[in-house]
């Protein structure tokens, strides 16, 4: 018998003893001898309830067992569904496919990092060239001021932004690239002309300014537009000095000359390069 049933029996006995429950007439216990008389009387009242509890005890136990079994069955169904889901995921995405995707993601990440580094390097080069150009302009300005102070007559004819390199004044364009004809026109509008290098000393001095940081050609006033077999200057006709680079000139349609890495190279006149003007 369960504890709850036992408690219930002993809980209702005092009610009968105290007379709280009124038994039907003819079932009255006259308490002349309570210890002997009330024992049989209480037993006669409680016994049907005890029998009822005993009768249903197995049923209640069975009900509890059924509830437990049902819960266990639900858990087993959930576990089965989870196993089926995992199996379906594995079938839909094999381990090899997962590894392939992870490798693809790693490759994409490496590409992004590489592109970021390349962009940073380009930005550093641009900033470096811009800073050098500004420093060169400042140097030119100070050289002009110094030259004006030392040679006031000579500096009257020097256009703005020209700097003294060796014994002459030059303007070096490092920002805007033009074809040979546009560069020649720009120099004239600035009050000068495309530069002509006069000797080896001047070539080295100018080369140190333009090719130490810029891996690109700078237009000079040298071409063979009039005669394929003769290089001349638009300003003077004859050129006083020229130092060709390796395997130069290579002829073809390259009829204009630029200073590249300190030496002369022929280019197509339509190519866009920086340029050097002289006062």
C-alpha positions as CSV (number, residue, x, y, z in Angstrom):
1,X,0.0,0.0,0.0
2,X,1.3,3.4,-0.9
3,X,2.2,6.0,1.7
4,X,-0.5,8.4,0.5
5,X,-3.2,5.8,1.0
6,X,-2.0,4.9,4.5
7,X,-1.9,8.6,5.4
8,X,-5.4,9.0,4.1
9,X,-6.7,6.1,6.3
10,X,-5.2,7.4,9.4
11,X,-6.3,10.9,8.7
12,X,-10.0,10.0,8.6
13,X,-10.0,7.7,11.7
14,X,-10.0,10.7,14.1
15,X,-13.1,12.0,12.3
16,X,-15.0,8.9,13.2
17,X,-13.6,8.9,16.7
18,X,-14.6,12.5,17.3
19,X,-18.0,12.1,15.7
20,X,-17.4,14.5,12.9
21,X,-18.8,12.1,10.3
22,X,-22.3,11.0,11.2
23,X,-22.8,7.3,10.5
24,X,-26.2,6.0,9.4
25,X,-28.6,5.2,12.1
26,X,-28.1,1.7,13.4
27,X,-24.3,2.0,12.9
28,X,-23.7,4.1,16.0
29,X,-20.9,3.1,18.3
30,X,-21.7,3.7,21.9
31,X,-18.4,4.4,23.5
32,X,-18.8,2.7,26.9
33,X,-15.6,0.8,26.2
34,X,-13.7,2.8,23.5
35,X,-10.6,0.7,23.3
36,X,-12.6,-2.5,22.5
37,X,-15.7,-1.2,20.9
38,X,-14.3,1.4,18.5
39,X,-11.6,-0.8,17.1
40,X,-14.1,-3.1,15.3
41,X,-16.4,-0.2,14.5
42,X,-13.6,1.8,12.8
43,X,-12.4,-1.3,11.0
44,X,-15.9,-1.9,9.6
45,X,-15.9,1.7,8.2
46,X,-12.4,1.8,6.9
47,X,-12.1,-1.7,5.4
48,X,-14.1,-0.8,2.2
49,X,-11.8,2.0,1.5
50,X,-8.7,-0.2,2.1
51,X,-10.1,-2.8,-0.3
52,X,-10.7,0.0,-2.9
53,X,-7.1,1.2,-2.6
54,X,-5.7,-2.3,-2.9
55,X,-8.0,-3.1,-5.8
56,X,-6.7,0.0,-7.8
57,X,-3.1,-0.2,-6.6
58,X,-2.0,-2.4,-9.6
59,X,-3.9,-0.1,-12.0
60,X,-2.2,3.0,-10.7
61,X,1.2,1.3,-10.9
62,X,0.4,0.2,-14.4
63,X,-0.6,3.7,-15.3
64,X,2.7,5.1,-14.0
65,X,4.6,2.4,-15.9
66,X,2.7,3.3,-19.1
67,X,3.5,7.0,-18.6
68,X,7.1,6.2,-18.2
69,X,7.1,3.9,-21.2
70,X,5.4,6.6,-23.3
71,X,8.1,9.2,-22.2
72,X,10.8,6.7,-23.1
73,X,9.2,6.1,-26.5
74,X,9.2,9.8,-27.2
75,X,12.8,10.1,-26.3
76,X,13.7,7.2,-28.6
77,X,11.7,8.8,-31.4
78,X,13.6,12.1,-31.0
79,X,16.9,10.3,-31.0
80,X,15.9,8.4,-34.1
81,X,14.9,11.6,-35.8
82,X,18.2,13.3,-34.8
83,X,20.1,10.3,-36.2
84,X,18.2,10.5,-39.4
85,X,18.9,14.2,-39.7
86,X,22.6,13.7,-39.2
87,X,22.6,10.9,-41.8
88,X,20.8,13.1,-44.3
89,X,23.3,16.0,-43.7
90,X,26.2,13.7,-44.2
91,X,24.6,12.3,-47.3
92,X,24.0,15.8,-48.7
93,X,27.4,17.2,-47.9
94,X,30.2,14.5,-47.8
95,X,33.3,15.1,-45.8
96,X,35.3,15.7,-49.1
97,X,32.8,18.4,-50.1
98,X,33.2,20.1,-46.7
99,X,37.0,20.0,-47.0
100,X,36.7,21.4,-50.5
101,X,34.6,24.3,-49.3
102,X,36.9,25.0,-46.4
103,X,39.9,25.1,-48.8
104,X,38.0,27.4,-51.2
105,X,37.3,29.8,-48.3
106,X,41.0,29.7,-47.3
107,X,42.1,30.4,-50.9
108,X,39.6,33.3,-51.1
109,X,41.0,34.7,-47.8
110,X,44.6,34.5,-49.1
111,X,43.5,36.3,-52.3
112,X,41.9,39.1,-50.2
113,X,45.0,39.5,-48.1
114,X,47.2,39.5,-51.2
115,X,45.0,42.1,-52.9
116,X,45.1,44.2,-49.8
117,X,48.9,44.1,-49.7
118,X,49.2,45.0,-53.4
119,X,46.8,47.9,-52.9
120,X,48.8,49.1,-49.9
121,X,52.1,48.9,-51.9
122,X,50.6,50.9,-54.8
123,X,49.3,53.5,-52.4
124,X,52.8,53.7,-50.8
125,X,54.4,54.2,-54.2
126,X,51.9,56.9,-55.1
127,X,52.4,58.7,-51.8
128,X,56.2,58.3,-52.1
129,X,56.2,59.8,-55.6
130,X,53.8,62.6,-54.6
131,X,56.0,63.5,-51.6
132,X,59.2,63.4,-53.8
133,X,57.5,65.7,-56.3
134,X,56.6,68.2,-53.6
135,X,60.2,68.0,-52.1
136,X,61.6,68.6,-55.6
137,X,59.3,71.6,-56.1
138,X,60.5,73.0,-52.7
139,X,64.1,72.4,-53.7
140,X,63.5,74.2,-57.0
141,X,61.9,77.2,-55.3
142,X,64.9,77.5,-52.9
143,X,67.4,77.1,-55.7
144,X,65.6,79.8,-57.6
145,X,65.7,82.2,-54.7
146,X,69.4,81.4,-54.1
147,X,70.2,81.9,-57.8
148,X,68.3,85.2,-57.8
149,X,70.3,86.4,-54.9
150,X,73.6,85.3,-56.4
151,X,72.9,86.2,-60.1
152,X,70.1,88.8,-60.3
153,X,70.6,89.5,-64.0
154,X,70.6,85.8,-65.0
155,X,67.5,84.9,-63.1
156,X,65.3,87.5,-64.7
157,X,64.8,85.2,-67.7
158,X,64.2,82.0,-65.8
159,X,60.5,80.8,-65.9
160,X,58.8,79.8,-62.6
161,X,59.3,76.2,-61.3
162,X,62.6,75.7,-63.1
163,X,65.5,74.5,-61.0
164,X,69.2,74.7,-61.5
165,X,70.8,71.4,-62.4
166,X,74.5,71.7,-63.1
167,X,75.0,75.0,-64.9
168,X,71.5,75.3,-66.5
169,X,67.8,75.5,-65.5
170,X,65.4,72.6,-66.0
171,X,61.8,71.8,-65.2
172,X,61.0,68.2,-64.5
173,X,57.3,67.1,-64.9
174,X,56.5,64.2,-62.6
175,X,52.7,64.4,-62.3
176,X,51.2,64.6,-65.8
177,X,52.1,62.3,-68.7
178,X,51.8,63.6,-72.2
179,X,52.7,62.4,-75.7
180,X,55.9,64.0,-77.2
181,X,54.0,66.7,-79.2
182,X,51.9,67.8,-76.2
183,X,55.0,67.8,-73.9
184,X,56.9,70.0,-76.4
185,X,54.0,72.5,-76.5
186,X,53.7,72.5,-72.7
187,X,57.4,73.5,-72.4
188,X,56.9,76.3,-74.8
189,X,53.9,77.7,-72.9
190,X,56.0,77.6,-69.7
191,X,58.6,79.8,-71.3
192,X,61.1,77.0,-72.3
193,X,61.5,74.0,-74.6
194,X,62.0,70.3,-74.4
195,X,65.4,69.6,-72.9
196,X,68.6,68.7,-74.8
197,X,71.4,67.1,-72.9
198,X,74.7,68.8,-73.7
199,X,77.3,66.5,-72.3
200,X,78.0,63.5,-70.0
201,X,78.3,65.6,-66.9
202,X,74.9,67.1,-67.5
203,X,73.4,63.7,-68.3
204,X,74.4,62.3,-65.0
205,X,73.2,65.4,-63.1
206,X,69.8,65.3,-64.8
207,X,69.5,61.5,-64.5
208,X,70.1,61.7,-60.8
209,X,67.0,63.9,-60.5
210,X,64.6,62.0,-62.8
211,X,65.5,58.3,-62.7
212,X,66.5,57.6,-59.2
213,X,62.9,56.9,-58.1
214,X,60.9,56.9,-61.4
215,X,61.0,53.8,-63.5
216,X,59.6,55.6,-66.6
217,X,60.9,57.6,-69.5
218,X,61.1,61.5,-69.7
219,X,60.7,63.1,-73.1
220,X,63.7,65.0,-74.5
221,X,63.9,67.2,-77.6
222,X,65.4,64.5,-79.8
223,X,63.6,62.8,-82.7
224,X,64.0,61.5,-86.3
225,X,60.6,62.7,-87.6
226,X,62.2,64.5,-90.6
227,X,64.8,61.8,-91.5
228,X,64.6,58.2,-90.4
229,X,68.4,57.9,-90.3
230,X,69.2,61.1,-88.4
231,X,68.2,62.3,-84.9
232,X,67.8,66.0,-84.5
233,X,66.4,68.7,-82.2
234,X,63.4,70.8,-83.0
235,X,65.1,73.9,-81.5
236,X,68.7,73.6,-82.6
237,X,68.6,71.0,-85.4
238,X,71.9,69.4,-84.4
239,X,72.1,67.4,-81.1
240,X,75.3,68.0,-79.1
241,X,75.2,64.7,-77.2
242,X,73.4,61.4,-77.0
243,X,74.0,58.2,-75.1
244,X,71.8,55.3,-76.2
245,X,70.7,52.5,-73.8
246,X,71.4,48.8,-74.6
247,X,69.9,47.7,-77.9
248,X,68.8,51.3,-78.7
249,X,67.5,52.7,-80.9
250,X,65.4,49.7,-82.1
251,X,63.9,51.6,-85.0
252,X,60.4,50.7,-86.1
253,X,57.7,53.3,-85.5
254,X,59.6,54.7,-82.4
255,X,60.7,58.1,-83.7
256,X,61.0,60.2,-80.4
257,X,63.6,59.9,-77.7
258,X,63.2,59.9,-73.9
259,X,65.7,59.6,-71.0
260,X,65.0,56.2,-69.4
261,X,67.2,55.0,-66.5
262,X,69.7,57.7,-67.4
263,X,70.1,56.7,-71.0
264,X,68.3,57.5,-74.2
265,X,65.6,55.2,-75.6
266,X,63.4,55.6,-78.6
267,X,59.6,55.5,-78.1
268,X,56.5,56.0,-80.2
269,X,55.8,59.7,-80.2
270,X,52.2,58.9,-79.2
271,X,53.4,57.3,-75.9
272,X,52.5,59.2,-72.8
273,X,55.5,59.9,-70.6
274,X,56.8,62.5,-68.2
275,X,59.0,65.2,-69.7
276,X,61.9,67.6,-69.1
277,X,61.9,71.2,-70.1
278,X,64.9,73.6,-70.2
279,X,65.0,77.3,-69.8
